[in-house]
Amino acid sequence: MAKPFKYLIDLDGTIYRGGVPIKHAKEFIKYLTKNNREFLIVTNCPISNPTGIVDKLHNMDINVKEENILTSSHAVGGYLERELSAKKVYVIGSSALKNIIQQRNVELVEENPDAVIVGYTTDFTYEHMKKATHFILAGATFICTNPDDTIPDGDTFTPHTGSIAASIICATKKHPIIIGKPEKYIVAEALDRIQSKTDECCMIGDRLDTDVLTGLNYGMNSFLVLTGNTTKAMLEKSPIHPTKVFNNLNELMIWDQNIVKENL
């Protein structure tokens, strides 16, 4: 019998699209909570802190705790602390990203940084791009919170971190260290948070190149939901294949309920 998974759940395109909750997300989270199932919302988006995400979800009547939230900002902080030992960084990103980095005793600077960190922000300017380019060409380590080029936003898509980073890649001809999905840094942070092994977990998300690829890269099952970035046509053409595909979280919940019954 298959053992029920601990779920690592994507946010944008899986739980909501911009400011609009996705149908069945509320019921799925309620089902996991009611049945004492371990889950972690693992989002590549670094624009908000856990408090902000929890408040946004509460306004959609989706109830989670801050301990259920892991963002790429947290994974960046862990990377700086454990692997890079950078003391001064130039950050293009939200106040949430900057605050989390500062909590790791790293100084935010406008000149001579050890590293340049690029995250999602709606305030990106040419001056940001120019400074980042100069610093990276001078030897600063180039770090990007996540590779997503767009995120779902209502019925359309909005440019995201990857699109910002692309301008700097073009100018410097250098590629960043990616921290978020599908890379190992955010996976390590997530597994440490829920004290689990990869084969005990399953990644749920709407993107093939981040969510599903995370599962493939690190020996986890991966469930694709067709509520965000990926369409059936895209899935048919892609070399990246999830363990299972669901039209929505309600279908996934019914599947999970059957697995639980088998283990009773």
Order of alpha helices (4+ residues) and beta strands (2+ residues): beta-beta-beta-alpha-beta-alpha-beta-alpha-beta-alpha-beta-beta-alpha-beta-beta-beta-alpha-beta-alpha-beta-alpha-beta-alpha-beta-alpha
